[in-house]
Amino acid sequence: MLVIRADLVAAMVAHARADHPDEACGIIAGPEGSDRPERIVPMINAERSPTFYRFDSGEQLKIWREMDDNDEEPVVVYHSHTATEAYPSRTDISFASEPNAHYVLISTRDPEQHELRSYRIAEGVVTEEPVQILPAQV
C-alpha cells in the first residue's frame, strides 16, 4: 500500500496538468528503507512527448547523487498518461528499474478530474496497490 500526503498528491497532479498534453514525470524521495515519500522532485520529460517519458539523463544523475548524499531513495516514481487510463504501458513496465518504488500513474485525459493509481513493478510483473492519502503536512 502506498501511504502518501495529500500535498504530495496535489503537487504530482499539478505537475501532470502543467505539462499536459505532454507526459510529466518525476520522483518523490524519502529516507532510505522507510517507504515514506517526503520530497517531490518534478523532472523534465526529455522526450517532450504525449505518449512517452524519459528522465533527462543529466538531471537524473544529479538527483540520484543528491539522494545518495541525503541518504534518500526514490520511494515514488510518477508520470502521467495524457490520453489513456492510469495503467502502465508495456514501455513503462520494461523501463521500470526501481523494484522497491511505488510507480504512480496520473491520467489527465479528463480535463475536469484526474485518475491516480499506484503499482509495484518488479521483473516485468505489475501489481496494483491501494493508495491511502493522509492530510497535508502543515
N, C-alpha and C positions, 0 to 999 in steps of 0.2 A: 504494500500500500504506500502511495505517495502522500506524505503529510506536508503541506505547504501553506505558507501565509498568504492571505488574500492580497496583500500589497505586491507580492512577487507574481501572483497570477495576473493582477491588473497590469503590471509592467510588461509581462510577456504578451498579453493581448494588445496593449497599446503599441508595442513594437511591431507585432504582426499587422495591425491596422495601418500603421505609418508606412510600412514597406509595401503594402498591397498596391499594385497587383503582383509584385514580385514576392517570392518566399522570403520570410525573415528567418533568422537563425541566431542562436546564442546558447549560453550555458548559465546555470546557476551553481556557483561554487559553494562548498561547505567544508567544515573541518574533516580531515581525513578519517575515514572509518565511522563517521557519525550518521550518515544517511539523512543529514539535516540541511536542506537548502537554505542559504543565508544571503548570498551576494550575487545579484543578477549582473551578467556581463553580456549585453547585446553585442552581436558581432556583425561584420559585413558579409553579405552573401556575395562571394567572389564571382558567382555565375550571373548574378543580377537577372534571374530567370523566374517566371511564374510557375515553372514545373520542376525545378531542381535547385538544391542549395549545396554550397560547398564553403567551408570556412576559408577565409583568406589565410594562406599558409604562414605568412609573416606575422599576422595578428595572432594566429593560433599559437605559434611558438612563444610569442611574448606573454600571452595569457597563461599558458601552461607553465612557463618558468615562474611567473608571478605566483601561481597557485602553489608550486613547489616551495617557493620562498616562504609562503604563508601557511605551510602545512595544510593545504586545501586540496580538494579533488573536485572534478565535475560531478555533482550529485544529480543534476538535471541537464540533459541536452535537449534543447527545444528547437522546433521550426514550425513554420506554417504551411498549410496547403490552401491555395487560393481558390481552387475550383472543385475540390473533391472533399470527401469526408476526412476526418482526423484519424486516419489509419495508415500505418507505414507502408510505403510502396516497396516494390522489390529492390529498388535502388537504395532506399532508406535502410532496408534490412541488410543489404550487402555491405554498406558503409558503416554500420553500427560497430564501433570499435571500443566502446567503454562498457564492458559486461556488467559493471556494478551500477551504472547510471540508470536513472528513470528517463525514458525517452517520451517527451511530451509533445504532442501534436495539437496545433490550434488551426481549425478550419475557419477561414474568413470568407467563405463562398457566400454566406448570407450577410448582407451589409448591416442588418439590424441586430443580429446576435451571433456569437461565436460558439463553436463546439470545441471543447478541450478534453483530451483523453490522454492517459499515460500508459506506457508499456515498458516491459523489460524485454530486451532483445539480446540474446546470447546464442552464439553458434548458429545463427540463422533461425532461431525459434523465437516467435513473438508471443508474449503473454500479456494480455491486458490486465491492468490492476486498478483497484478503486483509488479515487483521489479524495482526500479529506482536506478541506480548506479551513484553515484556522483564521481567527481575527487578525487584522493587520497589526504590525508592530507599531507602537507609538513612540 
